[in-house]
Amino acid sequence: MSGKSSWYSTFAKVASRFCGRPRVFTFAVAIIVLWAVSGPLFGFSDTWQLVINTSTTIITFLMVFLIQNTQNRDTEAMQIKLDELIRATQGAHNALLDLEELEEEELEAFRQRYQALAKEARGEIDRGGLDIGSPEA
């Protein structure tokens, strides 16, 4: 496995770690307070309002991409970990590996099968049985 990251991936990791710090949030709140306090100085003008609106819109637009990158990376890592748990568990269904790549209809078929298994297990518990075992047993 290569440890080499793209410039965007590296930037997104650093930026998301930086932006998630309490000091950065405090700085953002301070900017908003400074802007609000400066309102009377600028007569609450259209330009005064435009400065904060434009600034926050640009920052929000860019942060969406950073958040999405972080979410995608975290989700991908979690899926790989779950796939490894399925792969390494004796008796687990390897067909469940990589489910996130299936089409909606295929996912629905798996969901219905597991709902049926859950219903059977609850029925067994209601009859005084145990919630253990596998469907093939």
N, C-alpha and C positions, 0 to 999 in steps of 0.2 A: 504494500500500500504506500502510495506517495503521500508525503507530508506537505506537498506543495499546494498552496491555496491560491485561488484567483485574487486579484487585487480587490475586487468587489467583496468577496467573501471575507477577506481579512479586514477591510474597512468596515463592513457591516458588523462584524464581531466586536471590533474595538468601539465603534460608535454606539452600539446597543449597550455595551457594558458601561460606557461613559454616561450615556443619557439616562440610564436606569439608577444612577446614584442619587442619594438624597440631596447632595450639594447642588446638583444640576436642577432638581426640582425647586429647591430654595432659590436658586438664581433666577429661574423662570418666574416664580412668584414675585421676587423683588423687581424684576423688569416690569411686570404688570402693575405693581404698586407704584413704581416710579412713573409709569405712563399715566396712571389715574391721577396721581398727585400733580402732574404737569398739566393736566387739563385746563385749570384756570389760567395758567401762564400763557397758554396758546388759545385761550378763548373757546375751548371745546370745538375747535374748527374742524372742517371737513378733512383737512390735511392731517390734523392730529388723530382723527379716527382712522384715516386711511393708513397711517403708519402701523398701527397695531393690527388692523385687519389684514393688510398685505403680509406683514411679518408672520403672523400666526398661520395664515393660509399656506405660505411657502414652507414653513417648518412642519406643519401637519402633512402636507403633500410628500415631503421627503421622508418623514418619519414612518409613513405608511409602508414605504418600500423596505425600510430597515426592520420594522416589526414583522412584515411578511417573510422576509428572509430568515429572521430568527425563528419564527414559527415553523417555517418549512424545514429548517435544519433540525429543530427539536423534534418535530413529528417524524421525520425520516429516521432519526436516531432511535426514537422510541419504537417505531415499526420494526427496525432491524433487531432490537433487543427482544421484542415480543416474538419475532420469527425464530430467533435463536432459542427462546424458552420452549416454543412449540416443537422445534426440531429436536431438542435435547430431552424432551419429556417422553418417556416410554408410554406407548399407548395413545399418544396425541395424534391427531389427524394432520398429516403433513399437507393435505389439501388446503388447510387454513393458512398456510404460509402465503404471504404477499397478497392478501385479500384486497388491500387498498387499490390494487391494479385491475380488479374485476369490474365488469359493467354492472349497472344497477340491477338488472334482472338476475344476474348470477349471485349478487350479494343478497338479494331478496330471497332466493332459494335457500341459501345458507341460513339466513335469519329465520325463515319459517321452520327449517329443520331443527334449529336449536330452540325455538319457541316450543315446538312439539316435545322435545326432550325435557324441557323445563316443566311443561304441563304434566308429563308422565311422572317426573320426579316428585312434584307437589302432590299428585294423586297418591303416590306410594307413601309419602309422609302422612297424608290424611288417613290412610289405611293402617297406620302404625308402623310402617316400614322405615327404612333408612335412606338417606339421600347420598348414596355412594354407588360406585360402580361405573361401568361404561356401557354405552348402548349395544356394543357387540357381545357383551358378557352374558 
